[in-house]
């Protein structure tokens, strides 16, 4: 197996480097900045965590409802323009976050930017069949996540320096955040342009069916394929916890009263650890069955969720950050490539759109579960611990899909 990436594969991987800068900001600095806006608006820590979770849920619901139909349109040679639209929505929304003066307006803009980001992943993931060969998908997908993790650290460190050193630089916190949002947006778009220049859609559907009819036909096709159906159902459950931990980690640590600088540095460690781990797991897929590797990652995340429930000190968050870094890229990358190998390549937009219903829909359920249980129990720890059950269900269904 040749592990060297082709020029086309490198440009596809580069998009992960770009968009990962935004999601790193979302999982680190943005919740802390939103907390300051929320405190100015009179919200307590539990309510702040709940509203943040509800906003993340709203974004994922929008994508879950629109993703499959847009994926159907993308499969009709429209993948590139739809991809460009979603990137523009995300990057312009990112810039607009710097101009939000209240927590309410900030959440509305955040939802739009997150929708653009998430939709771009639907189209980008469905490009995998166009830019590489079937037997290289595990390697290329893992490289995407790996370089995304380490590459996103570059703009993040610049933004972190601006935010933490705002006073010594003579900047207000609002101005520092405005610059941080702009830097991330420019980085994101800059890493997108090479892929936009070279991408050609080679797999597409020529159908006289209307988009909704085509989508319904694909849904019946998916339901009739037991292996794909069980995997999608398993993915719904286990990816729930993965996305929820990504979305809520900093918000949860902030609610527990941990030092914000320590939280940011710990999550930076997650990115650094995830870089070699994703590459190693991708290469291991050539000697160890992908199903076993995904199962291992799911089991590890079950342990992470249980451990998070009992966190009481900052050092616990650091331990969590390292363990998450080891398995986060692997479970996402291998799930993406495993699914891409199961589905017909000419319908990858539709199928990845449907998978996104499960991924984003599950994330919505996860963030809502954390928010709801935190509010009714008055304990953020109990809310976070509740997501462990999703990993148990997801693992059981995934093992069944391998035997189908």
HUGIBEL-V706200 format. One record per residue. N is the residue number from 1. RES is the residue in one letter. PSI is psi in radians with two decimals (none if undefined). OMEGA is omega as a letter, one per 40 degrees, with the letter a starting at -180 (* if undefined). BURIAL is 1 if it has 24 or more other C-alpha atoms within 12 Angstrom, else 0. Layout:
N;RES;PSI;OMEGA;BURIAL, N;RES;PSI;OMEGA;BURIAL
//
This chain:
1;X;2.18;i;0, 2;X;2.03;a;0, 3;X;-0.08;a;0, 4;X;2.31;a;0, 5;X;2.53;i;1, 6;X;2.94;i;0, 7;X;-0.70;i;0, 8;X;-0.71;i;1, 9;X;-0.67;i;1, 10;X;-0.70;a;1, 11;X;-0.57;i;1, 12;X;-0.73;i;1, 13;X;-0.65;a;1, 14;X;-0.54;i;1, 15;X;-0.60;i;1, 16;X;-0.61;i;1, 17;X;-0.68;a;1, 18;X;-0.95;a;1, 19;X;-0.45;a;1, 20;X;-0.43;i;1, 21;X;-0.65;i;1, 22;X;-0.83;a;1, 23;X;-0.49;i;1, 24;X;-0.69;i;1, 25;X;-0.69;a;1, 26;X;-0.62;a;1, 27;X;-0.04;a;1, 28;X;-1.36;a;1, 29;X;-0.70;a;1, 30;X;-0.81;i;1, 31;X;-0.61;i;1, 32;X;-0.72;i;1, 33;X;-0.72;i;1, 34;X;-0.61;i;1, 35;X;-0.69;i;1, 36;X;-0.67;i;1, 37;X;-0.69;a;1, 38;X;-0.72;i;1, 39;X;-0.66;i;0, 40;X;-0.51;i;0, 41;X;0.05;i;0, 42;X;0.31;a;0, 43;X;2.45;i;0, 44;X;3.05;a;0, 45;X;-0.68;i;1, 46;X;-0.74;i;1, 47;X;-0.66;i;1, 48;X;-0.82;i;1, 49;X;-0.68;a;1, 50;X;-0.82;a;1, 51;X;-0.63;i;1, 52;X;-0.74;i;1, 53;X;-0.68;i;1, 54;X;-0.64;i;1, 55;X;-0.76;i;1, 56;X;-0.67;i;1, 57;X;-0.71;i;1, 58;X;-0.75;i;1, 59;X;-0.76;a;1, 60;X;-0.58;i;1, 61;X;-0.74;i;1, 62;X;-0.78;a;1, 63;X;-0.68;i;1, 64;X;-0.63;a;1, 65;X;-0.59;a;1, 66;X;-0.42;a;1, 67;X;-0.86;a;1, 68;X;-0.74;i;1, 69;X;-0.75;i;1, 70;X;-0.59;i;1, 71;X;-0.65;i;1, 72;X;-0.76;i;1, 73;X;-0.66;a;1, 74;X;-0.62;a;1, 75;X;-0.20;i;1, 76;X;0.81;i;1, 77;X;0.44;a;1, 78;X;0.24;a;1, 79;X;-0.74;a;1, 80;X;-0.88;i;1, 81;X;-0.63;i;1, 82;X;-0.64;i;1, 83;X;-0.79;i;1, 84;X;-0.76;i;1, 85;X;-0.78;a;1, 86;X;-0.66;i;1, 87;X;-0.73;i;1, 88;X;-0.72;i;1, 89;X;-0.74;a;1, 90;X;-0.81;a;1, 91;X;-0.73;i;1, 92;X;-0.62;i;1, 93;X;-0.67;i;1, 94;X;-0.79;i;1, 95;X;-0.73;a;1, 96;X;-0.44;i;1, 97;X;-0.54;a;1, 98;X;-0.25;a;1, 99;X;0.03;i;1, 100;X;2.22;a;1, 101;X;-0.25;a;1, 102;X;2.81;a;0, 103;X;-0.52;i;1, 104;X;-0.85;a;0, 105;X;-0.60;i;0, 106;X;-0.77;a;1, 107;X;-0.68;i;1, 108;X;-0.82;i;1, 109;X;-0.68;i;1, 110;X;-0.75;i;1, 111;X;-0.78;i;1, 112;X;-0.78;i;1, 113;X;-0.71;a;1, 114;X;-0.62;i;1, 115;X;-0.79;i;1, 116;X;-0.78;i;1, 117;X;-0.87;a;1, 118;X;-0.70;i;1, 119;X;-0.63;i;1, 120;X;-0.56;i;1, 121;X;-0.59;i;1, 122;X;-0.85;a;1, 123;X;-0.68;a;1, 124;X;-0.75;i;1, 125;X;-0.68;a;1, 126;X;-0.22;i;1, 127;X;-0.27;a;1, 128;X;-0.70;i;1, 129;X;-0.41;a;1, 130;X;-0.47;a;1, 131;X;-0.12;i;1, 132;X;3.05;a;1, 133;X;2.78;a;0, 134;X;-0.76;a;0, 135;X;-0.16;i;0, 136;X;0.01;a;1, 137;X;-0.71;i;1, 138;X;-0.79;a;1, 139;X;-0.87;a;1, 140;X;-0.76;i;1, 141;X;-0.74;i;1, 142;X;-0.67;i;1, 143;X;-0.66;i;1, 144;X;-0.87;i;1, 145;X;-0.71;a;1, 146;X;-0.94;a;1, 147;X;-0.46;i;1, 148;X;-0.75;a;1, 149;X;-0.88;a;1, 150;X;-0.63;a;1, 151;X;-0.59;a;1, 152;X;-0.30;i;1, 153;X;-0.44;a;1, 154;X;-1.02;i;1, 155;X;-0.53;a;1, 156;X;-0.76;a;1, 157;X;-0.65;i;1, 158;X;-0.80;a;1, 159;X;-0.70;i;1, 160;X;-0.72;i;1, 161;X;-0.70;i;1, 162;X;-0.78;a;1, 163;X;-0.82;a;1, 164;X;-0.50;a;1, 165;X;0.36;a;0, 166;X;-0.78;a;0, 167;X;-0.82;a;0, 168;X;-0.39;i;0, 169;X;-0.04;a;0, 170;X;0.44;a;0, 171;X;2.55;i;0, 172;X;2.84;i;0, 173;X;-0.66;i;1, 174;X;-0.74;i;1, 175;X;-0.71;i;1, 176;X;-0.73;i;1, 177;X;-0.66;i;1, 178;X;-0.76;i;1, 179;X;-0.68;i;1, 180;X;-0.78;i;1, 181;X;-0.68;a;1, 182;X;-0.76;a;1, 183;X;-0.77;a;1, 184;X;-0.72;i;1, 185;X;-0.74;i;1, 186;X;-0.73;i;1, 187;X;-0.81;a;1, 188;X;-0.87;a;1, 189;X;-0.68;a;1, 190;X;-0.63;i;1, 191;X;-0.21;i;1, 192;X;-0.58;a;1, 193;X;-0.75;i;0, 194;X;-0.69;i;0, 195;X;-0.71;i;1, 196;X;-0.60;a;1, 197;X;-0.61;a;0, 198;X;-0.28;a;0, 199;X;2.30;i;1, 200;X;2.25;a;0, 201;X;1.91;a;1, 202;X;-0.41;i;1, 203;X;2.12;a;1, 204;X;2.90;a;1, 205;X;2.32;i;1, 206;X;1.77;a;0, 207;X;2.49;i;0, 208;X;-0.08;i;0, 209;X;2.55;i;0, 210;X;2.71;a;0, 211;X;-0.76;a;0, 212;X;-0.67;i;0, 213;X;-0.70;i;0, 214;X;-0.71;i;1, 215;X;-0.74;i;1, 216;X;-0.68;i;0, 217;X;-0.73;i;0, 218;X;-0.63;i;1, 219;X;-0.76;i;1, 220;X;-0.65;i;0, 221;X;-0.74;i;0, 222;X;-0.78;a;1, 223;X;-0.49;a;0, 224;X;-0.21;i;0, 225;X;1.78;a;0, 226;X;-0.71;a;0, 227;X;-0.82;a;1, 228;X;-0.75;a;1, 229;X;-0.81;a;1, 230;X;-0.64;i;1, 231;X;-0.77;i;1, 232;X;-0.72;i;1, 233;X;-0.74;i;1, 234;X;-0.75;i;1, 235;X;-0.71;i;1, 236;X;-0.77;a;1, 237;X;-0.87;a;1, 238;X;-0.53;a;1, 239;X;-0.31;i;1, 240;X;-0.91;a;1, 241;X;-0.65;a;1, 242;X;-0.91;a;1, 243;X;-0.62;a;1, 244;X;-0.73;i;1, 245;X;-0.70;i;1, 246;X;-0.82;a;1, 247;X;-0.57;a;1, 248;X;-0.05;a;1, 249;X;-0.96;a;1, 250;X;-0.70;i;1, 251;X;-0.70;i;1, 252;X;-0.81;i;1, 253;X;-0.66;i;1, 254;X;-0.74;i;1, 255;X;-0.54;i;1, 256;X;-0.11;i;1, 257;X;0.29;i;0, 258;X;2.68;i;1, 259;X;2.23;a;0, 260;X;-0.65;i;1, 261;X;-0.72;i;1, 262;X;-0.67;i;1, 263;X;-0.80;a;1, 264;X;-0.75;a;1, 265;X;-0.63;i;1, 266;X;-0.72;i;1, 267;X;-0.45;i;1, 268;X;-0.67;i;1, 269;X;-0.67;i;1, 270;X;-0.79;a;1, 271;X;-0.75;a;1, 272;X;-0.75;i;1, 273;X;-0.65;a;1, 274;X;-0.44;a;1, 275;X;-1.06;i;1, 276;X;-0.56;a;1, 277;X;-0.73;i;1, 278;X;-0.73;i;1, 279;X;-0.77;a;1, 280;X;-0.79;i;1, 281;X;-0.65;i;1, 282;X;-0.72;i;1, 283;X;-0.57;i;1, 284;X;-0.44;a;1, 285;X;-0.25;i;1, 286;X;-0.27;i;0, 287;X;-0.32;i;0, 288;X;2.41;a;0, 289;X;2.31;a;0, 290;X;-0.66;i;1, 291;X;-0.70;i;1, 292;X;-0.69;i;1, 293;X;-0.75;i;1, 294;X;-0.72;i;1, 295;X;-0.73;i;1, 296;X;-0.76;i;1, 297;X;-0.70;i;1, 298;X;-0.77;i;1, 299;X;-0.71;i;1, 300;X;-0.70;i;1, 301;X;-0.54;i;1, 302;X;-0.79;i;1, 303;X;-0.66;i;1, 304;X;-0.78;a;1, 305;X;-0.73;i;1, 306;X;-0.76;i;1, 307;X;-0.72;a;1, 308;X;-0.55;a;1, 309;X;-0.51;a;1, 310;X;0.22;i;0, 311;X;2.38;i;1, 312;X;-0.11;a;0, 313;X;2.75;a;0, 314;X;-0.61;a;1, 315;X;-0.54;i;0, 316;X;-0.65;i;0, 317;X;-0.64;i;1, 318;X;-0.75;i;1, 319;X;-0.78;i;0, 320;X;-0.73;a;1, 321;X;-0.70;a;1, 322;X;-0.81;a;1, 323;X;-0.72;i;1, 324;X;-0.74;i;1, 325;X;-0.59;a;1, 326;X;-0.68;a;1, 327;X;-0.27;a;1, 328;X;-0.91;a;1, 329;X;-0.67;a;1, 330;X;-0.85;a;1, 331;X;-0.62;i;1, 332;X;-0.81;a;1, 333;X;-0.82;a;1, 334;X;-0.58;i;1, 335;X;-0.72;i;1, 336;X;-0.86;a;1, 337;X;-0.60;i;1, 338;X;-0.77;i;1, 339;X;-0.72;a;1, 340;X;-0.54;i;1, 341;X;-0.33;a;1, 342;X;-0.47;a;1, 343;X;2.79;i;1, 344;X;2.22;a;1, 345;X;-0.55;a;1, 346;X;-0.24;i;1, 347;X;0.43;a;1, 348;X;-0.58;i;1, 349;X;-0.82;i;1, 350;X;-0.85;a;1, 351;X;-0.71;i;1, 352;X;-0.53;i;1, 353;X;-0.72;i;1, 354;X;-0.69;i;1, 355;X;-0.58;a;1, 356;X;-0.51;i;1, 357;X;-0.76;a;1, 358;X;-0.81;a;1, 359;X;-0.92;a;1, 360;X;-0.61;i;1, 361;X;-0.71;i;1, 362;X;-0.72;i;1, 363;X;-0.68;i;1, 364;X;-0.78;i;1, 365;X;-0.69;a;1, 366;X;-0.88;a;1, 367;X;-0.62;i;1, 368;X;-0.72;i;1, 369;X;-0.81;i;1, 370;X;-0.82;a;1, 371;X;-0.81;a;1, 372;X;-0.84;a;1, 373;X;-0.61;i;1, 374;X;-0.73;a;1, 375;X;-0.81;a;1, 376;X;-0.44;a;0, 377;X;-0.34;a;0, 378;X;0.22;a;0, 379;X;2.02;i;1, 380;X;-0.57;a;1, 381;X;-0.73;i;1, 382;X;-0.65;i;1, 383;X;-0.78;a;1, 384;X;-0.70;a;1, 385;X;-0.43;a;1, 386;X;-0.37;a;1, 387;X;-0.16;a;1, 388;X;-0.57;a;1, 389;X;-0.51;i;1, 390;X;-0.58;i;1, 391;X;-0.63;i;1, 392;X;-0.83;i;1, 393;X;-0.74;a;1, 394;X;-0.73;i;1, 395;X;-0.75;a;1, 396;X;-0.76;a;1, 397;X;-0.65;a;1, 398;X;-0.74;i;1, 399;X;-0.62;i;1, 400;X;-0.65;a;0, 401;X;-0.56;i;1, 402;X;-0.46;a;1, 403;X;-0.15;a;0, 404;X;none;*;0
//
